[in-house]
Amino acid sequence: MNEEDKIAILSKLISYKSVNDHEKQVALYLQSLLQENGIESKLVPVSGDRANLVAEIGTGKPVLAISGHMDVVDVQEKNWNTDPFQLTEQGDKLYGRGTTDMKAGLAAIVIALIELKQSKTPINGTIRFMATAGEEVGQEGAEVLQKEGYMKDVDSLLIAEPSGFIAVYASKGELDIDIKSIGKAAHSSMPALGNNAVEHLLNVLNDIQKQLKNLMDEAENEVLGKTVFNIDVIKGGTQPNAIPGSAEAVLNIRTIPELPNQKILDIIQNTIDQYNAHTTGQIALECGMNIVPILGNKDARLLKLVQKIGQPYLQKQNYTAEQIKQFEQQAKLSGIPFSADEILAVGVSGGTDASKFFIDQPTNCNYVVFGPGNGNSHQDNEFVSKAMYLEFIEIFKKVIVEFFK
């Protein structure tokens, strides 16, 4: 496959508006592409216009699963300099929603599989390609595949999320918690006739933070660090001069094994119960996302292969002193180590489908995230390096071949 064809495949993927939905259309395109090249695949329904795609090359053990998700996050088109759903090339940058997260990784996997098939490369085992729906919110597609048994015989899992030239083998869990406050609207000149939902919401949020603070300060994982607590959304009130009758906040908490998801949920629920019992507040909790932290095996063969095979490509980057400085600043802010000289094995705060795939084995699993991309996931004017995209196709082919030797 020539370079023009490889760019065209990515361009086609970007054109699908799979914003938290419609992954079935992406899956149908990939299924057609694979079939044209002699690779059979199967749609695995999720719901509505959402579906996963599973394809296999080879038979027997070992089983190497390779995965990527087909959904993307929403866009604010007015903030983009280009059409977010039309791949736009400017120098080495390929712009479009999902270029980094993670349609470049998805395309690179598919192309690598096609080229291995075309070259009749012997596979002494099974490659299982799993393209998933719904990773960005809830990881519903991965959950369906796990429940239907697609992970039961998997020996190692490679997820092509945008790591760039670092190898991720551990990731924090995640809780999205919706806190709703119901009060009673009234005129602001007569607040006693109402029940201020915003005040109650602010009070209970303060109580929750107080209850969790010491636990979060004390609990730490040597790879993943500490729990991260954020209030990402807060809504309440409609105008001045009116006591608000409802209010809502959404918490996003990145979790570690030392302070488990369920313990956090129990503490928050207990805090709400106590608040409701001793005030006029009516606070309710709803958990929208609940995924567990994953701690992979740092000595896994797949991880070592990724580091070895990716190393020469890292050394080819020839970063300038200014680029290295930028990377180091970004690393300091994100808490993720950076090296211009070696592919480091790290843990990160961001979750992946691995949290659903390895729900039954969240520790010591043979798992690595390694794929093309950079730090601009979910941002306006998202882009991926064209050179990196093309390099990762070669990297994936070499990792697969070496894995089955």
ZAMARGU-4260 file (C-alpha; in steps of 0.2 Angstrom, whole numbers, plus 5000, padded with zeros to 4 digits):
<rodrens>
0) 5000/5000/5000 | 5007/5017/4995 | 5007/5033/5006 | 4993/5040/4997 | 4982/5025/5000
5) 4987/5026/5019 | 4982/5044/5020 | 4966/5041/5011 | 4960/5028/5023 | 4963/5040/5038
10) 4954/5053/5028 | 4939/5042/5026 | 4939/5038/5044 | 4939/5056/5049 | 4924/5059/5038
15) 4913/5049/5049 | 4905/5060/5062 | 4906/5046/5075 | 4903/5058/5089 | 4898/5047/5104
20) 4888/5037/5092 | 4886/5030/5074 | 4902/5019/5076 | 4893/5006/5066 | 4896/5016/5050
25) 4914/5016/5054 | 4914/4997/5057 | 4905/4994/5041 | 4918/5004/5031 | 4933/4994/5040
30) 4924/4978/5037 | 4923/4982/5018 | 4941/4987/5018 | 4947/4971/5027 | 4936/4960/5016
35) 4943/4968/5000 | 4960/4962/5007 | 4955/4944/5012 | 4952/4947/5030 | 4935/4941/5037
40) 4927/4951/5051 | 4911/4951/5062 | 4900/4966/5068 | 4896/4964/5086 | 4880/4975/5090
45) 4881/4987/5105 | 4865/4997/5103 | 4856/5008/5090 | 4869/5013/5077 | 4883/5007/5088
50) 4893/4992/5085 | 4910/4984/5087 | 4920/4975/5074 | 4931/4960/5077 | 4943/4952/5064
55) 4956/4938/5066 | 4971/4932/5057 | 4979/4915/5061 | 4973/4902/5073 | 4977/4895/5090
60) 4988/4901/5104 | 4995/4913/5109 | 4982/4926/5106 | 4987/4944/5103 | 4973/4956/5104
65) 4975/4973/5096 | 4961/4987/5099 | 4956/5004/5095 | 4940/5014/5097 | 4930/5022/5083
70) 4921/5036/5093 | 4927/5053/5095 | 4922/5068/5106 | 4911/5082/5101 | 4918/5098/5092
75) 4915/5116/5093 | 4916/5119/5074 | 4918/5138/5076 | 4934/5136/5085 | 4942/5126/5071
80) 4953/5133/5057 | 4948/5119/5046 | 4933/5107/5044 | 4935/5095/5058 | 4928/5081/5048
85) 4938/5083/5033 | 4957/5078/5034 | 4967/5093/5031 | 4986/5092/5028 | 4997/5106/5032
90) 5015/5102/5032 | 5018/5087/5043 | 5001/5090/5052 | 4985/5081/5048 | 4971/5090/5055
95) 4954/5083/5060 | 4943/5077/5074 | 4950/5060/5080 | 4966/5061/5071 | 4975/5059/5087
100) 4962/5051/5098 | 4962/5039/5090 | 4958/5036/5071 | 4976/5037/5066 | 4980/5023/5078
105) 4964/5013/5072 | 4970/5016/5053 | 4988/5011/5057 | 4982/4994/5065 | 4971/4990/5050
110) 4984/4995/5037 | 4997/4984/5047 | 4985/4969/5047 | 4982/4971/5028 | 5000/4972/5023
115) 5004/4957/5034 | 4990/4948/5025 | 4996/4954/5008 | 5014/4948/5012 | 5008/4931/5018
120) 5018/4934/5034 | 5016/4918/5044 | 5007/4920/5061 | 5010/4906/5073 | 4995/4910/5084
125) 4980/4922/5083 | 4979/4941/5080 | 4962/4947/5086 | 4958/4965/5080 | 4944/4973/5091
130) 4937/4990/5085 | 4926/4997/5099 | 4911/5009/5101 | 4908/5020/5115 | 4926/5021/5123
135) 4925/5040/5127 | 4909/5038/5138 | 4907/5022/5148 | 4917/5010/5137 | 4901/5001/5132
140) 4908/4993/5117 | 4923/4985/5127 | 4911/4979/5140 | 4900/4970/5127 | 4916/4961/5120
145) 4922/4956/5137 | 4905/4949/5142 | 4904/4940/5126 | 4920/4931/5129 | 4932/4939/5117
150) 4945/4942/5130 | 4945/4925/5138 | 4959/4917/5128 | 4969/4933/5126 | 4987/4932/5131
155) 4992/4950/5128 | 4983/4966/5123 | 4989/4981/5113 | 4979/4997/5113 | 4984/5010/5099
160) 4978/5025/5109 | 4989/5041/5107 | 5004/5038/5118 | 5017/5044/5106 | 5034/5037/5110
165) 5030/5031/5128 | 5023/5014/5133 | 5009/5015/5145 | 5006/4999/5155 | 4995/5007/5169
170) 4980/5019/5170 | 4969/5026/5183 | 4951/5021/5185 | 4937/5034/5183 | 4921/5039/5192
175) 4909/5052/5184 | 4896/5056/5198 | 4881/5067/5195 | 4876/5076/5211 | 4858/5083/5210
180) 4850/5095/5222 | 4831/5098/5222 | 4825/5114/5231 | 4810/5125/5230 | 4810/5141/5219
185) 4805/5158/5227 | 4807/5176/5225 | 4824/5182/5231 | 4816/5195/5243 | 4807/5181/5252
190) 4820/5166/5253 | 4811/5158/5267 | 4797/5153/5255 | 4809/5143/5245 | 4823/5131/5247
195) 4840/5136/5239 | 4846/5121/5229 | 4862/5130/5224 | 4867/5133/5242 | 4863/5115/5247
200) 4874/5109/5232 | 4888/5120/5237 | 4887/5114/5255 | 4887/5096/5251 | 4901/5097/5238
205) 4911/5105/5252 | 4907/5091/5264 | 4912/5078/5251 | 4929/5086/5248 | 4932/5087/5267
210) 4928/5068/5269 | 4939/5063/5255 | 4954/5075/5257 | 4963/5065/5270 | 4961/5049/5262
215) 4966/5056/5245 | 4982/5064/5253 | 4987/5048/5262 | 4983/5035/5248 | 4996/5034/5234
220) 5001/5021/5221 | 5020/5020/5216 | 5015/5020/5197 | 4999/5030/5196 | 5002/5042/5210
225) 4987/5050/5219 | 4968/5051/5217 | 4963/5066/5206 | 4947/5075/5211 | 4938/5087/5200
230) 4922/5096/5199 | 4919/5097/5180 | 4902/5104/5178 | 4891/5115/5189 | 4873/5121/5185
235) 4860/5131/5195 | 4849/5145/5194 | 4840/5154/5180 | 4842/5172/5183 | 4845/5185/5197
240) 4831/5189/5209 | 4825/5170/5210 | 4829/5157/5222 | 4835/5142/5212 | 4824/5126/5213
245) 4837/5114/5206 | 4856/5113/5204 | 4868/5100/5198 | 4886/5096/5198 | 4897/5082/5190
250) 4912/5076/5198 | 4926/5067/5189 | 4937/5057/5200 | 4953/5047/5193 | 4956/5032/5205
255) 4969/5021/5211 | 4969/5004/5219 | 4973/5010/5236 | 4957/5020/5237 | 4945/5010/5227
260) 4930/5016/5217 | 4917/5008/5228 | 4925/5015/5244 | 4924/5033/5236 | 4906/5030/5231
265) 4901/5024/5248 | 4909/5039/5256 | 4900/5051/5245 | 4884/5042/5247 | 4886/5042/5266
270) 4890/5061/5266 | 4874/5065/5256 | 4864/5054/5267 | 4870/5063/5282 | 4867/5080/5274
275) 4849/5076/5269 | 4846/5069/5287 | 4851/5085/5295 | 4846/5099/5283 | 4832/5104/5272
280) 4842/5098/5257 | 4837/5085/5245 | 4853/5078/5237 | 4854/5063/5225 | 4869/5054/5218
285) 4870/5045/5201 | 4886/5037/5195 | 4887/5038/5176 | 4905/5030/5173 | 4913/5018/5184
290) 4929/5010/5178 | 4943/5002/5188 | 4962/5006/5188 | 4973/4995/5178 | 4990/4990/5183
295) 4999/4980/5170 | 5014/4969/5170 | 5030/4980/5169 | 5040/4964/5163 | 5027/4959/5150
300) 5035/4953/5134 | 5024/4964/5123 | 5029/4979/5133 | 5047/4975/5131 | 5045/4972/5112
305) 5036/4989/5110 | 5051/4998/5119 | 5064/4989/5108 | 5055/4991/5092 | 5050/5008/5095
310) 5067/5014/5101 | 5075/5017/5083 | 5060/5027/5078 | 5061/5038/5094 | 5079/5041/5090
315) 5075/5047/5072 | 5064/5061/5079 | 5079/5073/5081 | 5070/5084/5093 | 5076/5102/5094
320) 5081/5109/5111 | 5065/5120/5111 | 5054/5105/5107 | 5062/5095/5122 | 5059/5110/5133
325) 5041/5110/5128 | 5039/5091/5131 | 5048/5093/5148 | 5036/5107/5153 | 5021/5096/5147
330) 5028/5081/5157 | 5029/5091/5173 | 5011/5098/5171 | 5004/5080/5167 | 5015/5071/5179
335) 5020/5059/5165 | 5039/5056/5163 | 5047/5061/5147 | 5063/5056/5139 | 5070/5060/5122
340) 5082/5046/5123 | 5072/5030/5128 | 5054/5024/5127 | 5049/5024/5145 | 5036/5013/5153
345) 5023/5024/5163 | 5006/5025/5171 | 4994/5038/5166 | 4978/5046/5173 | 4968/5044/5157
350) 4958/5028/5155 | 4956/5016/5141 | 4945/5001/5136 | 4957/4990/5146 | 4947/4994/5161
355) 4933/4984/5154 | 4943/4971/5145 | 4953/4967/5161 | 4938/4969/5173 | 4942/4952/5180
360) 4961/4954/5180 | 4965/4973/5184 | 4983/4969/5190 | 4998/4961/5182 | 4989/4960/5165
365) 5000/4959/5149 | 4994/4976/5142 | 5002/4991/5134 | 4995/5007/5126 | 5006/5012/5111
370) 5000/5022/5096 | 5002/5038/5086 | 4997/5055/5093 | 5002/5069/5104 | 4995/5079/5119
375) 4980/5087/5109 | 4967/5074/5111 | 4949/5082/5113 | 4956/5099/5108 | 4951/5112/5095
380) 4962/5110/5079 | 4967/5092/5084 | 4981/5085/5073 | 4993/5070/5071 | 5010/5070/5064
385) 5009/5063/5047 | 5027/5055/5049 | 5022/5047/5066 | 5006/5040/5058 | 5016/5032/5044
390) 5030/5026/5056 | 5017/5017/5068 | 5011/5007/5054 | 5028/5000/5052 | 5030/4998/5071
395) 5014/4988/5073 | 5019/4976/5059 | 5036/4973/5067 | 5029/4971/5085 | 5016/4958/5078
400) 5029/4948/5068 | 5041/4948/5083 | 5027/4943/5095 | 5024/4927/5086 | 5042/4922/5084
</rodrens>
